[in-house]
Amino acid sequence: MKLFLIAGAINGFLAVALGAFGAHALKERLTERYLAIWETAVQYQMFHAIALIAIGILLHPNLLGASGILNGAGYAILIGIIIFSGSLFVLALSGVGILGAITPIGGVAFLVGWILLIVAVVKSAI
């Protein structure tokens, strides 16, 4: 529970900081295409930071009764942030196009996390 609350807060902080960095420091250095990629990475990082916080809240005091499934959802979303947003940040800065091939792996991790969250809610007593 605490891990996902902390990870969500850290990722929320990083999304704000990286968004500001992109808007100010990178605005004149990146092309519109790469700036849009940077912004996509920031948006997905923030959306999923909020999801991590929600999962952390749902794990305490095990509100849904499916802590194993919720833990899986949290880890999948955290992995998704690292791979999806991380690969897009590096792509935007480096221009190395092959990194775009890694990004969908992070997207699949996001999808797995959302599916596991759905399963946890369906299996819950609420």
C-alpha positions in Angstrom: 0.0 0.0 0.0 2.6 2.5 1.1 4.8 1.7 -1.9 2.1 2.6 -4.4 1.2 5.8 -2.5 4.8 6.9 -2.5 5.4 5.8 -6.1 2.3 7.7 -7.2 3.3 10.8 -5.4 6.9 10.7 -6.8 5.5 10.1 -10.3 3.1 13.0 -9.9 5.9 15.2 -8.8 8.1 14.1 -11.7 5.3 14.6 -14.2 4.8 18.2 -13.0 8.6 18.9 -13.0 9.1 17.2 -16.4 6.1 19.0 -17.9 7.5 22.3 -16.8 11.0 21.4 -18.0 9.5 20.5 -21.4 7.4 23.7 -21.6 10.2 26.0 -20.7 13.7 24.5 -21.2 12.9 22.2 -24.2 10.4 24.4 -26.0 13.1 26.0 -28.1 15.3 22.9 -28.4 12.9 20.3 -29.6 10.9 20.1 -32.8 7.1 20.2 -32.5 7.0 16.4 -33.1 9.4 15.7 -30.2 7.8 18.2 -27.9 4.5 16.4 -28.5 6.1 13.1 -27.7 7.5 14.6 -24.4 4.0 15.9 -23.6 2.4 12.5 -24.2 5.0 11.0 -21.8 4.1 13.6 -19.1 0.4 13.1 -19.5 0.5 9.3 -19.3 2.9 9.5 -16.3 0.4 11.8 -14.5 -2.6 9.7 -15.3 -1.0 6.6 -14.0 0.5 8.4 -11.0 -3.1 9.0 -9.9 -3.9 5.4 -10.6 -1.1 4.3 -8.3 -2.4 6.5 -5.5 -5.9 5.1 -6.0 -4.5 1.5 -5.8 -2.6 2.4 -2.7 -5.8 3.8 -1.1 -7.8 0.7 -2.1 -5.1 -1.5 -0.5 -5.7 0.1 2.9 -7.3 -1.4 4.9 -7.7 -3.8 2.0 -11.1 -2.3 1.1 -11.6 -4.6 -1.9 -10.3 -7.8 -0.3 -8.2 -8.6 -3.4 -4.8 -7.3 -2.3 -2.8 -9.8 -4.5 -4.6 -8.6 -7.6 -4.3 -5.0 -6.6 -0.6 -5.4 -6.0 -0.3 -6.9 -9.5 -2.2 -3.9 -10.9 0.1 -1.4 -9.1 3.3 -3.1 -10.2 2.0 -3.3 -13.8 1.2 0.4 -13.8 4.5 1.3 -12.3 6.3 -0.8 -14.9 4.2 0.8 -17.5 5.2 4.3 -16.4 8.9 3.4 -16.5 8.8 1.7 -19.9 6.1 3.8 -21.7 6.9 7.3 -20.4 10.6 6.6 -19.9 11.0 5.4 -23.5 9.2 8.5 -24.8 11.3 10.8 -22.7 14.5 9.3 -24.1 13.1 9.3 -27.6 12.2 13.0 -27.4 15.6 13.9 -26.2 17.7 11.5 -28.4 15.6 11.2 -31.6 16.5 7.5 -31.6 13.5 6.1 -33.4 14.0 2.4 -32.3 12.9 3.5 -28.8 9.4 3.8 -30.3 9.4 0.0 -30.5 9.8 -0.3 -26.7 6.9 2.1 -25.9 4.1 -0.4 -26.7 5.5 -2.8 -24.0 4.8 -0.1 -21.5 1.3 0.4 -23.0 0.6 -3.3 -22.5 1.7 -3.0 -18.9 -0.8 -0.1 -18.4 -3.6 -2.3 -20.0 -2.7 -5.2 -17.7 -2.8 -2.9 -14.7 -6.2 -1.6 -15.6 -7.6 -5.1 -16.3 -6.2 -6.3 -12.9 -7.9 -3.3 -11.2 -11.2 -4.2 -12.9 -10.8 -7.8 -11.8 -10.1 -6.7 -8.2 -13.3 -4.6 -8.2 -15.4 -7.4 -9.7 -14.1 -9.9 -7.1 -14.7 -7.5 -4.2 -17.5 -7.6 -1.8 -18.6 -4.0 -2.6 
